[in-house]
């Protein structure tokens, strides 16, 4: 059976911290709030754009403010999603090596799917993935297992041959919920969250994943 490798996007394949920070701070300026440092914004990433915007606005934000902020953030981010975003070192080479070993590759992110597809395409990776699913592809986002379960069904792959790869506890919990293995990456946005929710394996470069399938 061909192995199925499912990758998170932000903090795993791409370093998008600057573009996300610029979009969040553009939204905050629009909402007459103070800007946030990159480290703070990166810590808010992982549960989808609505959660990111709510956290950035702070606990006192109303539902109407959150909705307005989300609309502004998404419009700004879509226009600037590839200003500074790059692949992490070794990602392109690693993905190509996995494909040569006949692995099936997919992206499962909580980022909106249209923006995710555009980023993957803009960075020249689209042909490597058989599916790209985002936070609005299903009724539920990660850590709900619905995305992994759909990908396994479509790839005709079982849990024993599937690995979820990500940089945060959200990805570990998603893998656990689906009954598949999880590989963490040490270089992402939130590697500190992997301490309390440890993955089955941890790599410093994406290509090192090849030792586990």
Short mmCIF file of the C-alpha atoms (twelve columns), coordinates in Angstrom:
data_MODEL
# 
_entry.id   MODEL 
# 
loop_
_atom_site.group_PDB 
_atom_site.id 
_atom_site.type_symbol 
_atom_site.label_atom_id 
_atom_site.label_alt_id 
_atom_site.label_comp_id 
_atom_site.label_asym_id 
_atom_site.label_seq_id 
_atom_site.Cartn_x 
_atom_site.Cartn_y 
_atom_site.Cartn_z 
_atom_site.pdbx_PDB_model_num 
ATOM 1   C CA . UNK A 1   0.000   0.000  0.000  1 
ATOM 2   C CA . UNK A 2   1.292   3.451  -0.894 1 
ATOM 3   C CA . UNK A 3   1.995   5.621  2.173  1 
ATOM 4   C CA . UNK A 4   -0.160  8.719  2.648  1 
ATOM 5   C CA . UNK A 5   1.667   11.780 3.995  1 
ATOM 6   C CA . UNK A 6   -0.591  14.638 5.116  1 
ATOM 7   C CA . UNK A 7   1.051   18.003 5.745  1 
ATOM 8   C CA . UNK A 8   0.007   21.039 7.696  1 
ATOM 9   C CA . UNK A 9   0.863   24.242 5.799  1 
ATOM 10  C CA . UNK A 10  1.857   27.229 7.986  1 
ATOM 11  C CA . UNK A 11  4.876   26.420 10.124 1 
ATOM 12  C CA . UNK A 12  5.367   23.051 8.427  1 
ATOM 13  C CA . UNK A 13  5.830   23.607 4.696  1 
ATOM 14  C CA . UNK A 14  5.857   27.406 4.583  1 
ATOM 15  C CA . UNK A 15  7.202   30.235 6.713  1 
ATOM 16  C CA . UNK A 16  4.318   32.684 6.413  1 
ATOM 17  C CA . UNK A 17  4.881   34.584 9.647  1 
ATOM 18  C CA . UNK A 18  5.623   37.971 8.083  1 
ATOM 19  C CA . UNK A 19  2.665   37.965 5.703  1 
ATOM 20  C CA . UNK A 20  0.297   36.819 8.445  1 
ATOM 21  C CA . UNK A 21  1.651   39.440 10.844 1 
ATOM 22  C CA . UNK A 22  1.317   42.208 8.267  1 
ATOM 23  C CA . UNK A 23  -2.266  41.165 7.522  1 
ATOM 24  C CA . UNK A 24  -3.197  40.964 11.205 1 
ATOM 25  C CA . UNK A 25  -1.657  44.354 11.937 1 
ATOM 26  C CA . UNK A 26  -3.331  45.943 8.912  1 
ATOM 27  C CA . UNK A 27  -6.615  44.658 10.316 1 
ATOM 28  C CA . UNK A 28  -5.784  45.967 13.788 1 
ATOM 29  C CA . UNK A 29  -4.942  49.420 12.421 1 
ATOM 30  C CA . UNK A 30  -8.233  49.386 10.546 1 
ATOM 31  C CA . UNK A 31  -9.988  48.499 13.811 1 
ATOM 32  C CA . UNK A 32  -8.024  51.217 15.687 1 
ATOM 33  C CA . UNK A 33  -6.023  48.800 17.798 1 
ATOM 34  C CA . UNK A 34  -2.325  48.458 18.535 1 
ATOM 35  C CA . UNK A 35  -0.116  46.267 16.366 1 
ATOM 36  C CA . UNK A 36  1.191   42.916 17.603 1 
ATOM 37  C CA . UNK A 37  4.711   41.466 17.329 1 
ATOM 38  C CA . UNK A 38  5.373   38.605 14.939 1 
ATOM 39  C CA . UNK A 39  5.941   36.129 17.781 1 
ATOM 40  C CA . UNK A 40  2.487   36.831 19.205 1 
ATOM 41  C CA . UNK A 41  0.739   36.450 15.857 1 
ATOM 42  C CA . UNK A 42  2.585   33.192 15.148 1 
ATOM 43  C CA . UNK A 43  1.408   31.830 18.499 1 
ATOM 44  C CA . UNK A 44  -2.199  32.549 17.480 1 
ATOM 45  C CA . UNK A 45  -1.953  30.601 14.199 1 
ATOM 46  C CA . UNK A 46  -3.232  27.048 13.863 1 
ATOM 47  C CA . UNK A 47  -6.956  27.047 14.554 1 
ATOM 48  C CA . UNK A 48  -8.153  28.980 11.515 1 
ATOM 49  C CA . UNK A 49  -8.559  32.624 10.519 1 
ATOM 50  C CA . UNK A 50  -11.618 33.364 12.724 1 
ATOM 51  C CA . UNK A 51  -9.739  32.275 15.861 1 
ATOM 52  C CA . UNK A 52  -6.616  34.181 14.790 1 
ATOM 53  C CA . UNK A 53  -8.601  37.393 14.341 1 
ATOM 54  C CA . UNK A 54  -10.502 36.990 17.618 1 
ATOM 55  C CA . UNK A 55  -7.289  36.444 19.562 1 
ATOM 56  C CA . UNK A 56  -5.633  39.419 17.870 1 
ATOM 57  C CA . UNK A 57  -8.571  41.706 18.677 1 
ATOM 58  C CA . UNK A 58  -8.593  40.639 22.314 1 
ATOM 59  C CA . UNK A 59  -11.229 39.419 24.729 1 
ATOM 60  C CA . UNK A 60  -13.249 42.636 24.631 1 
ATOM 61  C CA . UNK A 61  -14.061 42.388 20.921 1 
ATOM 62  C CA . UNK A 62  -17.726 42.026 20.007 1 
ATOM 63  C CA . UNK A 63  -19.015 39.483 17.499 1 
ATOM 64  C CA . UNK A 64  -19.628 42.315 15.041 1 
ATOM 65  C CA . UNK A 65  -16.054 43.558 15.433 1 
ATOM 66  C CA . UNK A 66  -14.715 40.039 14.972 1 
ATOM 67  C CA . UNK A 67  -16.749 39.600 11.787 1 
ATOM 68  C CA . UNK A 68  -15.596 42.954 10.410 1 
ATOM 69  C CA . UNK A 69  -12.001 42.231 11.359 1 
ATOM 70  C CA . UNK A 70  -12.107 38.803 9.736  1 
ATOM 71  C CA . UNK A 71  -13.402 40.225 6.462  1 
ATOM 72  C CA . UNK A 72  -10.679 42.885 6.392  1 
ATOM 73  C CA . UNK A 73  -7.970  40.396 7.352  1 
ATOM 74  C CA . UNK A 74  -8.936  37.894 4.645  1 
ATOM 75  C CA . UNK A 75  -9.133  40.561 1.935  1 
ATOM 76  C CA . UNK A 76  -5.741  41.981 2.893  1 
ATOM 77  C CA . UNK A 77  -4.083  38.608 3.324  1 
ATOM 78  C CA . UNK A 78  -5.338  37.278 0.006  1 
ATOM 79  C CA . UNK A 79  -3.729  40.258 -1.732 1 
ATOM 80  C CA . UNK A 80  -0.428  39.902 0.157  1 
ATOM 81  C CA . UNK A 81  -0.180  36.171 0.871  1 
ATOM 82  C CA . UNK A 82  3.049   35.704 -1.084 1 
ATOM 83  C CA . UNK A 83  4.849   38.973 -0.354 1 
ATOM 84  C CA . UNK A 84  7.343   37.327 2.006  1 
ATOM 85  C CA . UNK A 85  6.156   33.732 2.391  1 
ATOM 86  C CA . UNK A 86  8.764   31.103 1.514  1 
ATOM 87  C CA . UNK A 87  9.267   27.374 1.821  1 
ATOM 88  C CA . UNK A 88  11.319  26.190 4.760  1 
ATOM 89  C CA . UNK A 89  14.779  24.892 3.792  1 
ATOM 90  C CA . UNK A 90  14.644  21.379 2.391  1 
ATOM 91  C CA . UNK A 91  10.867  21.271 1.919  1 
ATOM 92  C CA . UNK A 92  10.836  21.177 -1.879 1 
ATOM 93  C CA . UNK A 93  13.575  18.559 -1.993 1 
ATOM 94  C CA . UNK A 94  11.903  16.476 0.700  1 
ATOM 95  C CA . UNK A 95  8.512   16.458 -0.999 1 
ATOM 96  C CA . UNK A 96  10.042  15.463 -4.328 1 
ATOM 97  C CA . UNK A 97  11.958  12.649 -2.636 1 
ATOM 98  C CA . UNK A 98  8.766   11.371 -0.983 1 
ATOM 99  C CA . UNK A 99  6.957   11.430 -4.313 1 
ATOM 100 C CA . UNK A 100 9.772   9.445  -5.939 1 
ATOM 101 C CA . UNK A 101 9.220   6.814  -3.258 1 
ATOM 102 C CA . UNK A 102 5.593   6.582  -4.437 1 
ATOM 103 C CA . UNK A 103 4.081   8.324  -1.414 1 
ATOM 104 C CA . UNK A 104 0.732   10.074 -1.816 1 
ATOM 105 C CA . UNK A 105 1.016   13.686 -0.618 1 
ATOM 106 C CA . UNK A 106 -1.753  15.953 0.660  1 
ATOM 107 C CA . UNK A 107 -2.183  19.237 2.532  1 
ATOM 108 C CA . UNK A 108 -4.602  19.577 5.445  1 
ATOM 109 C CA . UNK A 109 -4.617  23.051 6.974  1 
ATOM 110 C CA . UNK A 110 -7.022  25.220 8.933  1 
ATOM 111 C CA . UNK A 111 -6.221  28.123 6.586  1 
ATOM 112 C CA . UNK A 112 -9.013  28.901 4.061  1 
ATOM 113 C CA . UNK A 113 -8.691  26.502 1.144  1 
ATOM 114 C CA . UNK A 114 -8.675  29.061 -1.684 1 
ATOM 115 C CA . UNK A 115 -5.767  30.965 -0.158 1 
ATOM 116 C CA . UNK A 116 -3.984  27.699 0.649  1 
ATOM 117 C CA . UNK A 117 -4.270  26.484 -2.932 1 
ATOM 118 C CA . UNK A 118 -3.019  29.813 -4.264 1 
ATOM 119 C CA . UNK A 119 0.026   29.749 -1.976 1 
ATOM 120 C CA . UNK A 120 0.910   26.163 -2.858 1 
ATOM 121 C CA . UNK A 121 0.502   26.971 -6.546 1 
ATOM 122 C CA . UNK A 122 2.488   30.202 -6.264 1 
ATOM 123 C CA . UNK A 123 5.392   28.372 -4.642 1 
ATOM 124 C CA . UNK A 124 5.424   25.773 -7.416 1 
ATOM 125 C CA . UNK A 125 4.262   22.785 -5.383 1 
ATOM 126 C CA . UNK A 126 0.743   22.165 -6.685 1 
ATOM 127 C CA . UNK A 127 1.581   19.186 -8.886 1 
ATOM 128 C CA . UNK A 128 3.073   17.318 -5.915 1 
ATOM 129 C CA . UNK A 129 -0.221  17.089 -3.985 1 
ATOM 130 C CA . UNK A 130 -3.215  14.986 -4.896 1 
ATOM 131 C CA . UNK A 131 -5.467  17.003 -2.553 1 
ATOM 132 C CA . UNK A 132 -5.351  20.322 -0.697 1 
ATOM 133 C CA . UNK A 133 -7.980  20.774 2.001  1 
ATOM 134 C CA . UNK A 134 -8.446  23.871 4.149  1 
ATOM 135 C CA . UNK A 135 -10.314 25.039 7.191  1 
ATOM 136 C CA . UNK A 136 -13.510 25.601 5.216  1 
ATOM 137 C CA . UNK A 137 -13.366 22.346 3.230  1 
ATOM 138 C CA . UNK A 138 -15.351 20.429 5.847  1 
ATOM 139 C CA . UNK A 139 -17.901 21.078 8.550  1 
ATOM 140 C CA . UNK A 140 -15.175 20.876 11.198 1 
ATOM 141 C CA . UNK A 141 -11.553 22.042 11.338 1 
ATOM 142 C CA . UNK A 142 -8.573  20.223 12.824 1 
ATOM 143 C CA . UNK A 143 -8.269  18.648 15.384 1 
ATOM 144 C CA . UNK A 144 -11.473 16.978 14.193 1 
ATOM 145 C CA . UNK A 145 -10.373 13.897 12.200 1 
ATOM 146 C CA . UNK A 146 -12.782 14.424 9.287  1 
ATOM 147 C CA . UNK A 147 -10.055 15.765 6.974  1 
ATOM 148 C CA . UNK A 148 -7.683  12.863 7.564  1 
ATOM 149 C CA . UNK A 149 -10.515 10.370 7.240  1 
ATOM 150 C CA . UNK A 150 -11.566 11.862 3.896  1 
ATOM 151 C CA . UNK A 151 -7.999  11.823 2.604  1 
ATOM 152 C CA . UNK A 152 -7.496  8.191  3.626  1 
ATOM 153 C CA . UNK A 153 -10.701 7.209  1.847  1 
ATOM 154 C CA . UNK A 154 -9.779  9.104  -1.315 1 
ATOM 155 C CA . UNK A 155 -6.216  7.764  -1.335 1 
ATOM 156 C CA . UNK A 156 -7.441  4.248  -0.499 1 
ATOM 157 C CA . UNK A 157 -4.969  4.141  2.370  1 
ATOM 158 C CA . UNK A 158 -5.357  2.748  5.879  1 
ATOM 159 C CA . UNK A 159 -4.341  4.328  9.184  1 
ATOM 160 C CA . UNK A 160 -1.232  2.167  9.511  1 
ATOM 161 C CA . UNK A 161 0.229   3.702  6.343  1 
ATOM 162 C CA . UNK A 162 -0.800  7.320  7.044  1 
ATOM 163 C CA . UNK A 163 1.285   10.023 8.748  1 
ATOM 164 C CA . UNK A 164 0.143   13.527 9.715  1 
ATOM 165 C CA . UNK A 165 3.000   16.051 9.681  1 
ATOM 166 C CA . UNK A 166 2.774   19.352 11.544 1 
ATOM 167 C CA . UNK A 167 4.349   21.864 13.892 1 
ATOM 168 C CA . UNK A 168 1.777   22.105 16.677 1 
ATOM 169 C CA . UNK A 169 -0.342  20.221 19.174 1 
ATOM 170 C CA . UNK A 170 -3.338  20.749 16.877 1 
ATOM 171 C CA . UNK A 171 -1.740  18.412 14.342 1 
ATOM 172 C CA . UNK A 172 -0.881  15.822 16.994 1 
ATOM 173 C CA . UNK A 173 -4.446  15.837 18.304 1 
ATOM 174 C CA . UNK A 174 -5.808  15.530 14.776 1 
ATOM 175 C CA . UNK A 175 -3.627  12.487 14.155 1 
ATOM 176 C CA . UNK A 176 -4.622  10.921 17.473 1 
ATOM 177 C CA . UNK A 177 -8.315  11.466 16.715 1 
ATOM 178 C CA . UNK A 178 -7.906  9.717  13.364 1 
ATOM 179 C CA . UNK A 179 -5.771  6.886  14.741 1 
ATOM 180 C CA . UNK A 180 -2.719  7.673  12.594 1 
ATOM 181 C CA . UNK A 181 0.899   8.455  13.404 1 
ATOM 182 C CA . UNK A 182 2.101   12.035 13.739 1 
ATOM 183 C CA . UNK A 183 5.468   13.524 12.849 1 
ATOM 184 C CA . UNK A 184 6.279   16.883 14.403 1 
ATOM 185 C CA . UNK A 185 8.703   19.433 12.985 1 
ATOM 186 C CA . UNK A 186 11.027  21.319 15.303 1 
ATOM 187 C CA . UNK A 187 11.316  24.479 13.203 1 
ATOM 188 C CA . UNK A 188 7.691   25.644 12.997 1 
ATOM 189 C CA . UNK A 189 5.525   28.294 14.612 1 
ATOM 190 C CA . UNK A 190 4.646   26.410 17.794 1 
ATOM 191 C CA . UNK A 191 7.134   23.607 18.525 1 
ATOM 192 C CA . UNK A 192 6.770   24.323 22.247 1 
ATOM 193 C CA . UNK A 193 3.220   22.931 22.114 1 
ATOM 194 C CA . UNK A 194 4.665   19.534 21.188 1 
ATOM 195 C CA . UNK A 195 6.067   19.137 24.709 1 
ATOM 196 C CA . UNK A 196 2.688   18.421 26.301 1 
ATOM 197 C CA . UNK A 197 1.338   16.704 23.166 1 
ATOM 198 C CA . UNK A 198 4.362   14.810 21.842 1 
ATOM 199 C CA . UNK A 199 4.240   13.384 18.305 1 
ATOM 200 C CA . UNK A 200 5.391   9.866  17.481 1 
ATOM 201 C CA . UNK A 201 8.537   11.275 15.901 1 
ATOM 202 C CA . UNK A 202 10.162  14.687 15.551 1 
ATOM 203 C CA . UNK A 203 12.327  15.909 12.667 1 
ATOM 204 C CA . UNK A 204 14.535  18.954 12.206 1 
ATOM 205 C CA . UNK A 205 14.194  18.923 8.413  1 
ATOM 206 C CA . UNK A 206 11.240  17.670 6.421  1 
ATOM 207 C CA . UNK A 207 13.361  15.243 4.429  1 
ATOM 208 C CA . UNK A 208 14.166  13.342 7.629  1 
ATOM 209 C CA . UNK A 209 10.582  12.043 7.569  1 
ATOM 210 C CA . UNK A 210 11.748  9.563  4.938  1 
ATOM 211 C CA . UNK A 211 13.223  7.380  7.669  1 
ATOM 212 C CA . UNK A 212 9.745   6.632  9.044  1 
ATOM 213 C CA . UNK A 213 7.870   5.165  6.079  1 
# 
